[in-house]
Amino acid sequence: MSNLVKDALQGPAASKGAIYGAALFLIYTVPSVFITFTWMDYPAGFYLGTLFVGAVGFPLIGVIYAMIWERLP
């Protein structure tokens, strides 16, 4: 999370990280799954798994990063 993003988000570190992760999910995962769905023929579990990992993983890693960056000088 750069200083621009860090200063733009309000609230405690966990909230900032979750919002940052949700934004990444919307910007990266959703379009990626849509493009893959429209161009390739994979089982439905692949698409659902990718959405699940993005929906859980990005906010979680955002919270972890925000907590680490909050402790840095």
PDB file of N, CA, C and O in Angstrom, chain B, residues numbered from 101:
ATOM      1  N   MET B 101       0.852  -1.154   0.000  1.00  0.00           N
ATOM      2  CA  MET B 101       0.000   0.000   0.000  1.00  0.00           C
ATOM      3  C   MET B 101       0.904   1.224   0.000  1.00  0.00           C
ATOM      4  O   MET B 101       1.657   1.459   0.945  1.00  0.00           O
ATOM      5  N   SER B 102       0.819   1.985  -1.057  1.00  0.00           N
ATOM      6  CA  SER B 102       1.672   3.163  -1.159  1.00  0.00           C
ATOM      7  C   SER B 102       1.145   4.269  -0.243  1.00  0.00           C
ATOM      8  O   SER B 102       0.062   4.158   0.332  1.00  0.00           O
ATOM      9  N   ASN B 103       1.930   5.327  -0.123  1.00  0.00           N
ATOM     10  CA  ASN B 103       1.524   6.438   0.728  1.00  0.00           C
ATOM     11  C   ASN B 103       0.251   7.100   0.219  1.00  0.00           C
ATOM     12  O   ASN B 103      -0.543   7.598   1.017  1.00  0.00           O
ATOM     13  N   LEU B 104       0.042   7.114  -1.099  1.00  0.00           N
ATOM     14  CA  LEU B 104      -1.181   7.697  -1.645  1.00  0.00           C
ATOM     15  C   LEU B 104      -2.402   6.926  -1.186  1.00  0.00           C
ATOM     16  O   LEU B 104      -3.396   7.521  -0.768  1.00  0.00           O
ATOM     17  N   VAL B 105      -2.334   5.611  -1.261  1.00  0.00           N
ATOM     18  CA  VAL B 105      -3.463   4.785  -0.846  1.00  0.00           C
ATOM     19  C   VAL B 105      -3.597   4.811   0.663  1.00  0.00           C
ATOM     20  O   VAL B 105      -4.706   4.888   1.192  1.00  0.00           O
ATOM     21  N   LYS B 106      -2.477   4.747   1.354  1.00  0.00           N
ATOM     22  CA  LYS B 106      -2.488   4.734   2.817  1.00  0.00           C
ATOM     23  C   LYS B 106      -3.157   5.992   3.374  1.00  0.00           C
ATOM     24  O   LYS B 106      -3.917   5.911   4.339  1.00  0.00           O
ATOM     25  N   ASP B 107      -2.885   7.133   2.782  1.00  0.00           N
ATOM     26  CA  ASP B 107      -3.469   8.381   3.258  1.00  0.00           C
ATOM     27  C   ASP B 107      -4.923   8.549   2.818  1.00  0.00           C
ATOM     28  O   ASP B 107      -5.679   9.273   3.466  1.00  0.00           O
ATOM     29  N   ALA B 108      -5.322   7.898   1.738  1.00  0.00           N
ATOM     30  CA  ALA B 108      -6.690   8.046   1.228  1.00  0.00           C
ATOM     31  C   ALA B 108      -7.701   7.251   2.032  1.00  0.00           C
ATOM     32  O   ALA B 108      -8.867   7.638   2.109  1.00  0.00           O
ATOM     33  N   LEU B 109      -7.283   6.154   2.628  1.00  0.00           N
ATOM     34  CA  LEU B 109      -8.207   5.300   3.371  1.00  0.00           C
ATOM     35  C   LEU B 109      -8.275   5.738   4.822  1.00  0.00           C
ATOM     36  O   LEU B 109      -7.258   6.065   5.434  1.00  0.00           O
ATOM     37  N   GLN B 110      -9.479   5.739   5.364  1.00  0.00           N
ATOM     38  CA  GLN B 110      -9.701   6.166   6.740  1.00  0.00           C
ATOM     39  C   GLN B 110     -10.036   4.968   7.617  1.00  0.00           C
ATOM     40  O   GLN B 110     -10.543   3.956   7.135  1.00  0.00           O
ATOM     41  N   GLY B 111      -9.753   5.091   8.899  1.00  0.00           N
ATOM     42  CA  GLY B 111     -10.130   4.068   9.861  1.00  0.00           C
ATOM     43  C   GLY B 111      -8.946   3.261  10.355  1.00  0.00           C
ATOM     44  O   GLY B 111      -7.794   3.578  10.058  1.00  0.00           O
ATOM     45  N   PRO B 112      -9.242   2.203  11.119  1.00  0.00           N
ATOM     46  CA  PRO B 112      -8.164   1.363  11.648  1.00  0.00           C
ATOM     47  C   PRO B 112      -7.501   0.547  10.529  1.00  0.00           C
ATOM     48  O   PRO B 112      -8.009   0.471   9.410  1.00  0.00           O
ATOM     49  N   ALA B 113      -6.368  -0.051  10.856  1.00  0.00           N
ATOM     50  CA  ALA B 113      -5.579  -0.775   9.866  1.00  0.00           C
ATOM     51  C   ALA B 113      -6.363  -1.917   9.225  1.00  0.00           C
ATOM     52  O   ALA B 113      -6.267  -2.130   8.017  1.00  0.00           O
ATOM     53  N   ALA B 114      -7.126  -2.643  10.013  1.00  0.00           N
ATOM     54  CA  ALA B 114      -7.885  -3.775   9.465  1.00  0.00           C
ATOM     55  C   ALA B 114      -8.920  -3.288   8.450  1.00  0.00           C
ATOM     56  O   ALA B 114      -9.123  -3.926   7.417  1.00  0.00           O
ATOM     57  N   SER B 115      -9.563  -2.182   8.736  1.00  0.00           N
ATOM     58  CA  SER B 115     -10.551  -1.629   7.814  1.00  0.00           C
ATOM     59  C   SER B 115      -9.897  -1.138   6.526  1.00  0.00           C
ATOM     60  O   SER B 115     -10.401  -1.384   5.430  1.00  0.00           O
ATOM     61  N   LYS B 116      -8.770  -0.443   6.668  1.00  0.00           N
ATOM     62  CA  LYS B 116      -8.041   0.025   5.495  1.00  0.00           C
ATOM     63  C   LYS B 116      -7.617  -1.139   4.600  1.00  0.00           C
ATOM     64  O   LYS B 116      -7.768  -1.087   3.380  1.00  0.00           O
ATOM     65  N   GLY B 117      -7.092  -2.171   5.218  1.00  0.00           N
ATOM     66  CA  GLY B 117      -6.627  -3.332   4.465  1.00  0.00           C
ATOM     67  C   GLY B 117      -7.759  -4.059   3.765  1.00  0.00           C
ATOM     68  O   GLY B 117      -7.609  -4.505   2.627  1.00  0.00           O
ATOM     69  N   ALA B 118      -8.897  -4.180   4.446  1.00  0.00           N
ATOM     70  CA  ALA B 118     -10.041  -4.864   3.844  1.00  0.00           C
ATOM     71  C   ALA B 118     -10.579  -4.077   2.647  1.00  0.00           C
ATOM     72  O   ALA B 118     -10.941  -4.667   1.630  1.00  0.00           O
ATOM     73  N   ILE B 119     -10.631  -2.763   2.765  1.00  0.00           N
ATOM     74  CA  ILE B 119     -11.095  -1.931   1.657  1.00  0.00           C
ATOM     75  C   ILE B 119     -10.115  -2.011   0.492  1.00  0.00           C
ATOM     76  O   ILE B 119     -10.527  -2.114  -0.664  1.00  0.00           O
ATOM     77  N   TYR B 120      -8.832  -1.965   0.790  1.00  0.00           N
ATOM     78  CA  TYR B 120      -7.805  -2.073  -0.240  1.00  0.00           C
ATOM     79  C   TYR B 120      -7.909  -3.428  -0.952  1.00  0.00           C
ATOM     80  O   TYR B 120      -7.831  -3.494  -2.179  1.00  0.00           O
ATOM     81  N   GLY B 121      -8.082  -4.494  -0.188  1.00  0.00           N
ATOM     82  CA  GLY B 121      -8.225  -5.827  -0.767  1.00  0.00           C
ATOM     83  C   GLY B 121      -9.486  -5.968  -1.599  1.00  0.00           C
ATOM     84  O   GLY B 121      -9.468  -6.611  -2.648  1.00  0.00           O
ATOM     85  N   ALA B 122     -10.578  -5.374  -1.145  1.00  0.00           N
ATOM     86  CA  ALA B 122     -11.826  -5.424  -1.906  1.00  0.00           C
ATOM     87  C   ALA B 122     -11.676  -4.675  -3.231  1.00  0.00           C
ATOM     88  O   ALA B 122     -12.202  -5.106  -4.257  1.00  0.00           O
ATOM     89  N   ALA B 123     -10.965  -3.563  -3.202  1.00  0.00           N
ATOM     90  CA  ALA B 123     -10.722  -2.825  -4.443  1.00  0.00           C
ATOM     91  C   ALA B 123      -9.883  -3.662  -5.402  1.00  0.00           C
ATOM     92  O   ALA B 123     -10.163  -3.697  -6.600  1.00  0.00           O
ATOM     93  N   LEU B 124      -8.867  -4.331  -4.890  1.00  0.00           N
ATOM     94  CA  LEU B 124      -8.060  -5.202  -5.744  1.00  0.00           C
ATOM     95  C   LEU B 124      -8.894  -6.334  -6.329  1.00  0.00           C
ATOM     96  O   LEU B 124      -8.733  -6.690  -7.496  1.00  0.00           O
ATOM     97  N   PHE B 125      -9.778  -6.894  -5.527  1.00  0.00           N
ATOM     98  CA  PHE B 125     -10.661  -7.947  -6.008  1.00  0.00           C
ATOM     99  C   PHE B 125     -11.497  -7.443  -7.183  1.00  0.00           C
ATOM    100  O   PHE B 125     -11.609  -8.119  -8.205  1.00  0.00           O
ATOM    101  N   LEU B 126     -12.078  -6.265  -7.037  1.00  0.00           N
ATOM    102  CA  LEU B 126     -12.919  -5.720  -8.099  1.00  0.00           C
ATOM    103  C   LEU B 126     -12.127  -5.315  -9.337  1.00  0.00           C
ATOM    104  O   LEU B 126     -12.611  -5.458 -10.459  1.00  0.00           O
ATOM    105  N   ILE B 127     -10.922  -4.815  -9.139  1.00  0.00           N
ATOM    106  CA  ILE B 127     -10.108  -4.353 -10.265  1.00  0.00           C
ATOM    107  C   ILE B 127      -9.408  -5.494 -10.976  1.00  0.00           C
ATOM    108  O   ILE B 127      -9.230  -5.442 -12.193  1.00  0.00           O
ATOM    109  N   TYR B 128      -9.007  -6.521 -10.246  1.00  0.00           N
ATOM    110  CA  TYR B 128      -8.191  -7.582 -10.833  1.00  0.00           C
ATOM    111  C   TYR B 128      -8.947  -8.897 -11.043  1.00  0.00           C
ATOM    112  O   TYR B 128      -8.954  -9.431 -12.152  1.00  0.00           O
ATOM    113  N   THR B 129      -9.569  -9.414 -10.012  1.00  0.00           N
ATOM    114  CA  THR B 129     -10.147 -10.757 -10.080  1.00  0.00           C
ATOM    115  C   THR B 129     -11.389 -10.818 -10.959  1.00  0.00           C
ATOM    116  O   THR B 129     -11.504 -11.699 -11.812  1.00  0.00           O
ATOM    117  N   VAL B 130     -12.306  -9.902 -10.758  1.00  0.00           N
ATOM    118  CA  VAL B 130     -13.562  -9.953 -11.512  1.00  0.00           C
ATOM    119  C   VAL B 130     -13.324  -9.839 -13.011  1.00  0.00           C
ATOM    120  O   VAL B 130     -13.851 -10.668 -13.754  1.00  0.00           O
ATOM    121  N   PRO B 131     -12.560  -8.860 -13.506  1.00  0.00           N
ATOM    122  CA  PRO B 131     -12.312  -8.818 -14.953  1.00  0.00           C
ATOM    123  C   PRO B 131     -11.540 -10.037 -15.462  1.00  0.00           C
ATOM    124  O   PRO B 131     -11.796 -10.524 -16.563  1.00  0.00           O
ATOM    125  N   SER B 132     -10.607 -10.521 -14.665  1.00  0.00           N
ATOM    126  CA  SER B 132      -9.822 -11.689 -15.066  1.00  0.00           C
ATOM    127  C   SER B 132     -10.709 -12.918 -15.236  1.00  0.00           C
ATOM    128  O   SER B 132     -10.581 -13.646 -16.221  1.00  0.00           O
ATOM    129  N   VAL B 133     -11.598 -13.148 -14.293  1.00  0.00           N
ATOM    130  CA  VAL B 133     -12.504 -14.289 -14.380  1.00  0.00           C
ATOM    131  C   VAL B 133     -13.469 -14.105 -15.550  1.00  0.00           C
ATOM    132  O   VAL B 133     -13.783 -15.066 -16.251  1.00  0.00           O
ATOM    133  N   PHE B 134     -13.934 -12.891 -15.762  1.00  0.00           N
ATOM    134  CA  PHE B 134     -14.842 -12.637 -16.879  1.00  0.00           C
ATOM    135  C   PHE B 134     -14.164 -12.940 -18.217  1.00  0.00           C
ATOM    136  O   PHE B 134     -14.747 -13.601 -19.076  1.00  0.00           O
ATOM    137  N   ILE B 135     -12.954 -12.462 -18.387  1.00  0.00           N
ATOM    138  CA  ILE B 135     -12.220 -12.713 -19.636  1.00  0.00           C
ATOM    139  C   ILE B 135     -11.962 -14.199 -19.810  1.00  0.00           C
ATOM    140  O   ILE B 135     -12.142 -14.734 -20.904  1.00  0.00           O
ATOM    141  N   THR B 136     -11.545 -14.869 -18.756  1.00  0.00           N
ATOM    142  CA  THR B 136     -11.297 -16.308 -18.844  1.00  0.00           C
ATOM    143  C   THR B 136     -12.587 -17.057 -19.154  1.00  0.00           C
ATOM    144  O   THR B 136     -12.577 -18.005 -19.940  1.00  0.00           O
ATOM    145  N   PHE B 137     -13.690 -16.647 -18.550  1.00  0.00           N
ATOM    146  CA  PHE B 137     -14.979 -17.305 -18.774  1.00  0.00           C
ATOM    147  C   PHE B 137     -15.443 -17.149 -20.219  1.00  0.00           C
ATOM    148  O   PHE B 137     -15.979 -18.084 -20.813  1.00  0.00           O
ATOM    149  N   THR B 138     -15.232 -15.962 -20.778  1.00  0.00           N
ATOM    150  CA  THR B 138     -15.717 -15.723 -22.138  1.00  0.00           C
ATOM    151  C   THR B 138     -14.823 -16.323 -23.209  1.00  0.00           C
ATOM    152  O   THR B 138     -15.291 -16.554 -24.325  1.00  0.00           O
ATOM    153  N   TRP B 139     -13.567 -16.582 -22.918  1.00  0.00           N
ATOM    154  CA  TRP B 139     -12.644 -17.063 -23.939  1.00  0.00           C
ATOM    155  C   TRP B 139     -12.236 -18.521 -23.796  1.00  0.00           C
ATOM    156  O   TRP B 139     -11.769 -19.112 -24.769  1.00  0.00           O
ATOM    157  N   MET B 140     -12.391 -19.116 -22.642  1.00  0.00           N
ATOM    158  CA  MET B 140     -11.916 -20.483 -22.422  1.00  0.00           C
ATOM    159  C   MET B 140     -13.014 -21.341 -21.812  1.00  0.00           C
ATOM    160  O   MET B 140     -13.945 -20.835 -21.184  1.00  0.00           O
ATOM    161  N   ASP B 141     -12.890 -22.624 -22.004  1.00  0.00           N
ATOM    162  CA  ASP B 141     -13.909 -23.559 -21.522  1.00  0.00           C
ATOM    163  C   ASP B 141     -13.332 -24.397 -20.381  1.00  0.00           C
ATOM    164  O   ASP B 141     -12.780 -25.475 -20.600  1.00  0.00           O
ATOM    165  N   TYR B 142     -13.473 -23.875 -19.154  1.00  0.00           N
ATOM    166  CA  TYR B 142     -13.041 -24.588 -17.965  1.00  0.00           C
ATOM    167  C   TYR B 142     -14.276 -25.009 -17.171  1.00  0.00           C
ATOM    168  O   TYR B 142     -15.360 -24.468 -17.390  1.00  0.00           O
ATOM    169  N   PRO B 143     -14.132 -25.955 -16.264  1.00  0.00           N
ATOM    170  CA  PRO B 143     -15.266 -26.323 -15.406  1.00  0.00           C
ATOM    171  C   PRO B 143     -15.681 -25.147 -14.510  1.00  0.00           C
ATOM    172  O   PRO B 143     -14.875 -24.265 -14.214  1.00  0.00           O
ATOM    173  N   ALA B 144     -16.938 -25.151 -14.090  1.00  0.00           N
ATOM    174  CA  ALA B 144     -17.466 -24.055 -13.274  1.00  0.00           C
ATOM    175  C   ALA B 144     -16.690 -23.904 -11.962  1.00  0.00           C
ATOM    176  O   ALA B 144     -16.556 -22.794 -11.447  1.00  0.00           O
ATOM    177  N   GLY B 145     -16.187 -25.002 -11.427  1.00  0.00           N
ATOM    178  CA  GLY B 145     -15.416 -24.948 -10.187  1.00  0.00           C
ATOM    179  C   GLY B 145     -14.173 -24.092 -10.296  1.00  0.00           C
ATOM    180  O   GLY B 145     -13.747 -23.481  -9.316  1.00  0.00           O
ATOM    181  N   PHE B 146     -13.591 -24.043 -11.478  1.00  0.00           N
ATOM    182  CA  PHE B 146     -12.404 -23.210 -11.686  1.00  0.00           C
ATOM    183  C   PHE B 146     -12.746 -21.740 -11.481  1.00  0.00           C
ATOM    184  O   PHE B 146     -12.029 -21.014 -10.792  1.00  0.00           O
ATOM    185  N   TYR B 147     -13.843 -21.315 -12.083  1.00  0.00           N
ATOM    186  CA  TYR B 147     -14.237 -19.913 -11.972  1.00  0.00           C
ATOM    187  C   TYR B 147     -14.668 -19.569 -10.547  1.00  0.00           C
ATOM    188  O   TYR B 147     -14.304 -18.520 -10.014  1.00  0.00           O
ATOM    189  N   LEU B 148     -15.438 -20.454  -9.944  1.00  0.00           N
ATOM    190  CA  LEU B 148     -15.863 -20.217  -8.564  1.00  0.00           C
ATOM    191  C   LEU B 148     -14.679 -20.212  -7.605  1.00  0.00           C
ATOM    192  O   LEU B 148     -14.623 -19.396  -6.685  1.00  0.00           O
ATOM    193  N   GLY B 149     -13.737 -21.120  -7.821  1.00  0.00           N
ATOM    194  CA  GLY B 149     -12.541 -21.165  -6.980  1.00  0.00           C
ATOM    195  C   GLY B 149     -11.707 -19.908  -7.110  1.00  0.00           C
ATOM    196  O   GLY B 149     -11.210 -19.381  -6.115  1.00  0.00           O
ATOM    197  N   THR B 150     -11.553 -19.429  -8.324  1.00  0.00           N
ATOM    198  CA  THR B 150     -10.790 -18.212  -8.548  1.00  0.00           C
ATOM    199  C   THR B 150     -11.471 -17.015  -7.884  1.00  0.00           C
ATOM    200  O   THR B 150     -10.806 -16.187  -7.262  1.00  0.00           O
ATOM    201  N   LEU B 151     -12.794 -16.926  -8.017  1.00  0.00           N
ATOM    202  CA  LEU B 151     -13.521 -15.842  -7.350  1.00  0.00           C
ATOM    203  C   LEU B 151     -13.406 -15.942  -5.835  1.00  0.00           C
ATOM    204  O   LEU B 151     -13.234 -14.927  -5.160  1.00  0.00           O
ATOM    205  N   PHE B 152     -13.498 -17.149  -5.294  1.00  0.00           N
ATOM    206  CA  PHE B 152     -13.403 -17.340  -3.845  1.00  0.00           C
ATOM    207  C   PHE B 152     -12.016 -16.943  -3.331  1.00  0.00           C
ATOM    208  O   PHE B 152     -11.900 -16.232  -2.332  1.00  0.00           O
ATOM    209  N   VAL B 153     -10.982 -17.400  -4.008  1.00  0.00           N
ATOM    210  CA  VAL B 153      -9.614 -17.072  -3.580  1.00  0.00           C
ATOM    211  C   VAL B 153      -9.393 -15.566  -3.638  1.00  0.00           C
ATOM    212  O   VAL B 153      -8.780 -14.996  -2.734  1.00  0.00           O
ATOM    213  N   GLY B 154      -9.881 -14.918  -4.684  1.00  0.00           N
ATOM    214  CA  GLY B 154      -9.741 -13.470  -4.783  1.00  0.00           C
ATOM    215  C   GLY B 154     -10.548 -12.730  -3.731  1.00  0.00           C
ATOM    216  O   GLY B 154     -10.077 -11.747  -3.159  1.00  0.00           O
ATOM    217  N   ALA B 155     -11.770 -13.201  -3.472  1.00  0.00           N
ATOM    218  CA  ALA B 155     -12.640 -12.529  -2.512  1.00  0.00           C
ATOM    219  C   ALA B 155     -12.135 -12.669  -1.086  1.00  0.00           C
ATOM    220  O   ALA B 155     -12.335 -11.772  -0.267  1.00  0.00           O
ATOM    221  N   VAL B 156     -11.491 -13.771  -0.783  1.00  0.00           N
ATOM    222  CA  VAL B 156     -10.964 -13.993   0.569  1.00  0.00           C
ATOM    223  C   VAL B 156      -9.506 -13.545   0.661  1.00  0.00           C
ATOM    224  O   VAL B 156      -9.103 -12.904   1.632  1.00  0.00           O
ATOM    225  N   GLY B 157      -8.736 -13.884  -0.342  1.00  0.00           N
ATOM    226  CA  GLY B 157      -7.294 -13.652  -0.291  1.00  0.00           C
ATOM    227  C   GLY B 157      -6.880 -12.194  -0.334  1.00  0.00           C
ATOM    228  O   GLY B 157      -6.043 -11.764   0.459  1.00  0.00           O
ATOM    229  N   PHE B 158      -7.461 -11.420  -1.256  1.00  0.00           N
ATOM    230  CA  PHE B 158      -7.057 -10.018  -1.375  1.00  0.00           C
ATOM    231  C   PHE B 158      -7.390  -9.202  -0.121  1.00  0.00           C
ATOM    232  O   PHE B 158      -6.516  -8.489   0.371  1.00  0.00           O
ATOM    233  N   PRO B 159      -8.609  -9.274   0.416  1.00  0.00           N
ATOM    234  CA  PRO B 159      -8.849  -8.531   1.664  1.00  0.00           C
ATOM    235  C   PRO B 159      -7.980  -9.007   2.830  1.00  0.00           C
ATOM    236  O   PRO B 159      -7.531  -8.199   3.644  1.00  0.00           O
ATOM    237  N   LEU B 160      -7.746 -10.309   2.907  1.00  0.00           N
ATOM    238  CA  LEU B 160      -6.911 -10.829   3.988  1.00  0.00           C
ATOM    239  C   LEU B 160      -5.480 -10.321   3.871  1.00  0.00           C
ATOM    240  O   LEU B 160      -4.898  -9.876   4.861  1.00  0.00           O
ATOM    241  N   ILE B 161      -4.919 -10.383   2.693  1.00  0.00           N
ATOM    242  CA  ILE B 161      -3.541  -9.905   2.524  1.00  0.00           C
ATOM    243  C   ILE B 161      -3.490  -8.379   2.686  1.00  0.00           C
ATOM    244  O   ILE B 161      -2.479  -7.836   3.129  1.00  0.00           O
ATOM    245  N   GLY B 162      -4.580  -7.690   2.326  1.00  0.00           N
ATOM    246  CA  GLY B 162      -4.644  -6.246   2.551  1.00  0.00           C
ATOM    247  C   GLY B 162      -4.598  -5.902   4.028  1.00  0.00           C
ATOM    248  O   GLY B 162      -3.921  -4.956   4.429  1.00  0.00           O
ATOM    249  N   VAL B 163      -5.319  -6.669   4.839  1.00  0.00           N
ATOM    250  CA  VAL B 163      -5.304  -6.451   6.289  1.00  0.00           C
ATOM    251  C   VAL B 163      -3.918  -6.712   6.849  1.00  0.00           C
ATOM    252  O   VAL B 163      -3.423  -5.943   7.673  1.00  0.00           O
ATOM    253  N   ILE B 164      -3.290  -7.792   6.406  1.00  0.00           N
ATOM    254  CA  ILE B 164      -1.938  -8.124   6.890  1.00  0.00           C
ATOM    255  C   ILE B 164      -0.956  -7.017   6.512  1.00  0.00           C
ATOM    256  O   ILE B 164      -0.175  -6.562   7.348  1.00  0.00           O
ATOM    257  N   TYR B 165      -0.999  -6.586   5.249  1.00  0.00           N
ATOM    258  CA  TYR B 165      -0.103  -5.509   4.813  1.00  0.00           C
ATOM    259  C   TYR B 165      -0.356  -4.219   5.577  1.00  0.00           C
ATOM    260  O   TYR B 165       0.593  -3.548   5.982  1.00  0.00           O
ATOM    261  N   ALA B 166      -1.619  -3.861   5.782  1.00  0.00           N
ATOM    262  CA  ALA B 166      -1.936  -2.620   6.490  1.00  0.00           C
ATOM    263  C   ALA B 166      -1.421  -2.662   7.921  1.00  0.00           C
ATOM    264  O   ALA B 166      -0.916  -1.659   8.427  1.00  0.00           O
ATOM    265  N   MET B 167      -1.541  -3.804   8.575  1.00  0.00           N
ATOM    266  CA  MET B 167      -1.046  -3.921   9.945  1.00  0.00           C
ATOM    267  C   MET B 167       0.481  -3.832   9.986  1.00  0.00           C
ATOM    268  O   MET B 167       1.045  -3.241  10.906  1.00  0.00           O
ATOM    269  N   ILE B 168       1.135  -4.408   9.009  1.00  0.00           N
ATOM    270  CA  ILE B 168       2.605  -4.316   8.946  1.00  0.00           C
ATOM    271  C   ILE B 168       3.020  -2.882   8.690  1.00  0.00           C
ATOM    272  O   ILE B 168       3.899  -2.361   9.378  1.00  0.00           O
ATOM    273  N   TRP B 169       2.399  -2.228   7.704  1.00  0.00           N
ATOM    274  CA  TRP B 169       2.786  -0.853   7.364  1.00  0.00           C
ATOM    275  C   TRP B 169       2.468   0.136   8.464  1.00  0.00           C
ATOM    276  O   TRP B 169       3.137   1.162   8.582  1.00  0.00           O
ATOM    277  N   GLU B 170       1.460  -0.151   9.271  1.00  0.00           N
ATOM    278  CA  GLU B 170       1.137   0.726  10.391  1.00  0.00           C
ATOM    279  C   GLU B 170       2.242   0.708  11.443  1.00  0.00           C
ATOM    280  O   GLU B 170       2.480   1.706  12.124  1.00  0.00           O
ATOM    281  N   ARG B 171       2.908  -0.425  11.568  1.00  0.00           N
ATOM    282  CA  ARG B 171       3.961  -0.552  12.571  1.00  0.00           C
ATOM    283  C   ARG B 171       5.310  -0.035  12.090  1.00  0.00           C
ATOM    284  O   ARG B 171       6.213   0.185  12.898  1.00  0.00           O
ATOM    285  N   LEU B 172       5.456   0.161  10.777  1.00  0.00           N
ATOM    286  CA  LEU B 172       6.721   0.661  10.240  1.00  0.00           C
ATOM    287  C   LEU B 172       6.842   2.161  10.521  1.00  0.00           C
ATOM    288  O   LEU B 172       5.840   2.876  10.559  1.00  0.00           O
ATOM    289  N   PRO B 173       8.084   2.632  10.718  1.00  0.00           N
ATOM    290  CA  PRO B 173       8.256   4.055  11.000  1.00  0.00           C
ATOM    291  C   PRO B 173       7.968   4.943   9.823  1.00  0.00           C
ATOM    292  O   PRO B 173       8.076   6.165   9.930  1.00  0.00           O
TER     293      PRO B 173
END
